[in-house]
């Protein structure tokens, strides 16, 4: 079992120290442009087991494998279709994960038994330098307890998993703030398995994506973040028109997440505007921090409004829908 001692993880920028821990089969939290990841040697099944233990993550939810260059993908996957190279040329390093046929060295634990694996090259200088020093790629889901709000700072990781890992590589606040977009590639067919930090409009400049081929949930996920309930704070989240919902919850202690509106009925310290200018990129960067902040307030319920269905607004809405899912 993973060490459950009360000693807290060290936080720092020592790439060599992080590399040493990973080479010893231990876990390290790493920064990416999307969220912080909980990394282990992707080829070492015993190390990967520790990810599932530390996060209390079910074995049916697969992991993403991270590396530093397209040339390294051949050691992870069995084959790479032409469209993958086109997407990699345009969007890597960046918030895009591609699902490709699994290579023999990747344990089935990483893929939850599927014959395909998610791979990406993260866009963060510290983590890219770390990956260049390692003779293996890393498997790295978000560095938080399973199902909870993803971490976007080193302190978020410390608060949630600091007693379960030895080291957190501190790369500052995440620039994107929501997880990567995940695409499944089957010949010329491109399917969106998870909306994320790369907007559909950008992808459609390179590949055709049928709106009918955008997945929203799955009970048997082939990629992370596909479960109906996910990214959830402890407080219940109600997604919809805040103006319409406020009268329905009269008497409850309310927190509010909006794009840029202010609601005089709600105490100012219990409402968060994700972007005063309405910028959806800024809103995405602020989302998980906003959920965490309100989750720590003495409130009963979080009211959240949907974002415009464009750009990163789609991915924000996806996270809010999963956070509010009650089964």
C-alpha distance (Angstrom), angle and dihedral (degrees) to the residues before:
residue distance angle dihedral
X1 . . .
X2 3.81 . .
X3 3.82 112.8 .
X4 3.80 108.7 -93.0
X5 3.82 96.3 -171.0
X6 3.80 121.8 141.5
X7 3.83 92.1 -115.7
X8 3.78 109.0 115.0
X9 3.77 125.9 -135.2
X10 3.77 118.9 -96.2
X11 3.80 114.2 -116.5
X12 3.80 119.3 -147.2
X13 3.78 149.4 116.3
X14 3.83 97.8 -104.1
X15 3.81 104.4 132.8
X16 3.80 93.2 -178.3
X17 3.78 91.7 53.9
X18 3.80 90.8 50.2
X19 3.81 90.1 49.1
X20 3.81 91.0 51.3
X21 3.80 93.1 52.4
X22 3.82 91.8 48.1
X23 3.82 91.6 48.1
X24 3.81 88.0 53.5
X25 3.80 90.9 56.7
X26 3.80 94.2 -103.7
X27 3.80 130.5 131.7
X28 3.80 125.7 -103.4
X29 3.79 128.2 -177.3
X30 3.80 110.3 -130.8
X31 3.81 132.6 -167.5
X32 3.78 121.9 -122.2
X33 3.78 131.8 171.0
X34 3.82 89.2 -102.7
X35 3.83 108.3 42.7
X36 3.81 136.1 -39.0
X37 3.79 113.1 -77.7
X38 3.81 131.7 -148.4
X39 3.79 102.6 -131.4
X40 3.80 134.6 -158.7
X41 3.80 135.4 159.2
X42 3.81 101.9 -74.5
X43 3.83 92.1 -149.9
X44 3.83 94.5 50.8
X45 3.81 109.7 82.1
X46 3.81 92.7 -168.8
X47 3.81 90.0 55.6
X48 3.81 92.2 46.6
X49 3.82 90.4 53.0
X50 3.81 87.6 62.1
X51 3.83 89.9 60.5
X52 3.79 91.3 57.7
X53 3.81 91.1 45.2
X54 3.80 95.5 47.9
X55 3.81 93.3 47.8
X56 3.81 96.1 36.0
X57 3.79 83.0 -128.0
X58 3.82 120.0 169.9
X59 3.79 114.6 -115.2
X60 3.82 91.7 -125.5
X61 3.84 91.5 69.2
X62 3.83 109.5 84.5
X63 3.80 127.9 -140.8
X64 3.81 133.2 -128.5
X65 3.81 119.9 -120.4
X66 3.82 117.1 -139.2
X67 3.78 128.1 -156.4
X68 3.81 137.7 161.2
X69 3.82 107.1 -120.9
X70 3.80 141.1 27.8
X71 3.80 88.5 -121.2
X72 3.82 88.7 64.5
X73 3.82 93.5 57.9
X74 3.80 91.9 80.6
X75 3.81 89.4 69.0
X76 3.80 91.3 54.2
X77 3.81 105.6 40.8
X78 3.79 135.6 42.8
X79 3.79 97.7 -131.8
X80 3.78 138.8 -1.7
X81 3.82 119.2 -145.1
X82 3.80 118.9 -140.7
X83 3.79 92.4 -109.6
X84 3.81 89.5 59.9
X85 3.80 90.5 59.5
X86 3.79 90.1 49.0
X87 3.81 91.2 51.7
X88 3.80 92.5 43.6
X89 3.80 91.8 51.6
X90 3.80 90.7 54.1
X91 3.80 104.4 35.2
X92 3.82 110.6 24.2
X93 2.94 127.2 127.6
X94 3.78 86.2 39.6
X95 3.81 149.9 83.2
X96 3.81 96.9 -55.5
X97 3.81 126.8 110.4
X98 3.81 120.9 -167.4
X99 3.80 122.5 -156.4
X100 3.81 108.7 -140.6
X101 3.84 137.3 163.7
X102 3.80 109.5 -70.9
X103 3.79 120.6 -111.6
X104 3.82 121.4 -133.7
X105 3.82 95.2 -106.4
X106 3.81 93.6 61.1
X107 3.83 110.2 88.9
X108 3.79 116.5 -127.8
X109 3.81 86.7 -123.3
X110 3.83 87.5 71.6
X111 3.82 91.6 53.4
X112 3.83 97.1 36.7
X113 3.78 89.2 -118.9
X114 3.81 96.0 -50.7
X115 3.80 120.6 131.5
X116 3.80 90.4 -130.2
X117 3.79 133.3 70.0
X118 3.79 135.2 -157.0
X119 3.81 114.9 -124.8
X120 3.78 134.0 -179.8
X121 3.80 144.3 160.0
X122 3.81 109.4 -128.5
X123 3.81 121.3 -139.2
X124 3.78 102.6 -130.6
X125 3.82 122.2 109.1
X126 3.82 96.5 -144.1
X127 3.79 93.9 50.8
X128 3.80 93.7 43.0
X129 3.82 89.0 53.0
X130 3.80 89.2 48.7
X131 3.80 93.1 49.9
X132 3.82 91.2 50.0
X133 3.81 89.0 58.3
X134 3.80 94.4 52.0
X135 3.83 125.2 83.7
X136 3.81 89.0 -146.2
X137 3.83 138.9 44.8
X138 3.79 120.1 -111.7
X139 3.77 131.1 -122.2
X140 3.80 107.3 -139.2
X141 3.81 129.2 173.4
X142 3.79 118.8 175.4
X143 3.81 112.9 -60.2
X144 3.81 98.6 -117.6
X145 3.80 138.6 89.4
X146 3.80 109.4 -73.8
X147 3.78 114.3 -81.4
X148 3.81 95.7 9.3
X149 3.80 127.8 114.3
X150 3.82 112.1 -67.4
X151 3.84 118.5 -110.4
X152 3.80 120.8 -112.2
X153 3.82 98.8 176.4
X154 3.80 135.1 43.7
X155 3.81 89.1 -114.6
X156 3.82 90.6 57.9
X157 3.82 87.9 57.3
X158 3.80 92.2 46.5
X159 3.80 91.2 50.8
X160 3.81 93.1 52.6
X161 3.82 108.5 27.6
X162 3.79 104.8 11.3
X163 3.81 94.2 115.7
X164 3.81 92.9 50.8
X165 3.81 103.2 53.1
X166 3.82 134.1 47.9
X167 3.82 101.9 -137.1
X168 3.81 143.5 23.8
X169 3.79 116.8 -162.5
X170 3.80 103.9 -143.2
X171 3.78 114.0 -142.3
X172 3.79 97.7 159.2
X173 3.79 125.8 -114.1
X174 3.81 115.8 -18.3
X175 3.81 113.2 -101.8
X176 3.83 96.6 -144.0
X177 3.80 101.2 28.5
X178 3.82 101.3 -159.0
X179 3.78 129.2 73.6
X180 3.79 125.5 -87.4
X181 3.78 124.8 -80.9
X182 3.82 108.8 -107.2
X183 3.81 122.5 -145.7
X184 3.79 127.7 -172.1
X185 3.80 112.6 -148.6
X186 3.80 120.1 -155.5
X187 3.78 108.6 165.7
X188 3.80 105.8 -62.2
X189 3.83 91.7 -19.2
X190 3.82 113.1 105.8
X191 3.80 118.3 -168.3
X192 3.79 125.7 -175.5
X193 3.80 108.2 -135.1
X194 3.81 95.0 174.4
X195 3.78 132.1 14.1
X196 3.77 110.4 -133.9
X197 3.77 150.4 136.7
X198 3.80 95.1 -27.0
X199 3.80 111.9 71.9
X200 3.80 120.3 -129.0
X201 3.80 89.3 -125.1
X202 3.81 90.0 62.8
X203 3.80 92.9 47.2
X204 3.78 92.6 48.9
X205 3.80 89.5 60.0
X206 3.81 85.9 67.9
X207 3.83 107.9 25.8
X208 3.79 136.6 18.7
X209 3.79 113.8 -109.7
X210 3.77 119.1 -171.0
X211 3.81 110.7 -142.9
X212 3.81 85.7 -136.9
X213 3.80 88.5 65.0
X214 3.80 97.2 61.3
X215 3.79 110.7 109.6
X216 3.81 119.3 -148.2
X217 3.81 105.0 -179.0
X218 3.78 144.0 -3.5
X219 3.79 139.1 -173.5
X220 3.82 89.7 -154.5
X221 3.81 103.0 39.9
X222 3.80 121.9 -160.6
X223 3.80 89.0 -168.4
X224 3.82 136.5 28.8
X225 3.79 121.9 -87.5
X226 3.81 96.5 29.8
X227 3.80 98.1 113.5
X228 3.81 116.6 110.6
X229 3.80 92.2 -124.9
X230 3.80 114.4 47.6
X231 3.83 143.6 118.9
X232 3.82 87.4 41.1
X233 3.80 129.3 161.9
X234 3.79 118.5 -147.1
X235 3.81 90.6 -107.2
X236 3.79 117.3 78.6
X237 3.81 114.7 -101.9
X238 3.82 121.2 -146.9
X239 3.81 112.3 -163.5
X240 3.80 119.9 -158.6
X241 3.78 142.4 67.7
X242 3.79 106.4 -15.9
X243 3.80 91.3 -156.1
X244 3.81 90.1 54.9
X245 3.81 95.6 42.7
X246 3.81 99.6 46.8
X247 3.85 94.7 74.1
X248 3.82 89.7 48.3
X249 3.80 93.2 59.0
X250 3.80 98.4 41.8
X251 3.79 110.3 157.7
X252 3.80 95.7 26.2
X253 3.79 122.5 111.4
X254 3.79 102.4 -109.1
X255 3.78 136.4 -160.0
X256 3.80 120.6 -167.5
X257 3.80 134.7 -151.3
X258 3.78 114.6 -172.0
X259 3.76 135.4 157.0
X260 3.82 96.4 -116.6
X261 3.82 109.4 -34.5
X262 3.79 125.9 116.8
X263 3.82 121.1 -146.5
X264 3.83 114.3 -155.2
X265 3.83 91.0 -161.9
X266 3.84 90.2 66.4
X267 3.84 123.9 67.4
X268 3.79 109.2 -103.6
X269 3.81 92.2 -123.5
X270 3.81 90.4 58.2
X271 3.79 98.5 55.2
X272 3.78 130.7 71.4
X273 3.78 127.5 -164.2
X274 3.81 108.1 -155.0
X275 3.81 94.2 -153.3
X276 3.79 127.0 4.4
X277 3.81 89.4 -158.1
X278 3.82 94.3 46.6
X279 3.81 92.3 -113.8
X280 3.81 107.7 160.3
X281 3.80 93.1 -156.9
X282 3.79 90.3 57.2
X283 3.80 89.0 44.5
X284 3.81 91.0 54.4
X285 3.81 91.3 50.4
X286 3.82 90.0 51.0
X287 3.81 100.3 42.8
X288 3.81 103.9 87.4
X289 3.80 92.9 39.4
X290 3.82 88.7 52.1
X291 3.80 92.0 51.6
X292 3.80 90.8 49.2
X293 3.81 93.0 47.5
X294 3.81 93.8 51.6
X295 3.80 91.5 42.6
X296 3.82 87.5 63.6
X297 3.83 93.6 49.9
X298 3.85 121.6 97.2
X299 3.81 92.0 -107.5
X300 3.80 135.4 125.2
X301 3.79 102.1 -146.1
X302 3.82 142.0 17.3
X303 3.80 116.9 -140.2
X304 3.80 112.8 -157.8
X305 3.77 130.0 -178.0
X306 3.82 124.9 -143.1
X307 3.79 116.8 -107.4
X308 3.83 123.9 -129.7
X309 3.82 109.1 -73.9
X310 3.79 94.6 -116.5
X311 3.78 136.7 90.3
X312 3.79 112.7 -13.1
X313 3.80 89.2 -13.5
X314 3.80 88.4 86.6
X315 3.81 92.2 56.6
X316 3.82 92.0 45.6
X317 3.80 89.6 52.4
X318 3.81 89.8 48.7
X319 3.83 90.5 55.0
X320 3.80 92.6 45.6
X321 3.81 91.8 48.8
X322 3.81 91.2 52.4
X323 3.81 91.6 44.4
X324 3.81 89.9 53.4
X325 3.83 97.3 43.2
X326 3.80 109.9 122.7
X327 3.82 100.5 177.6
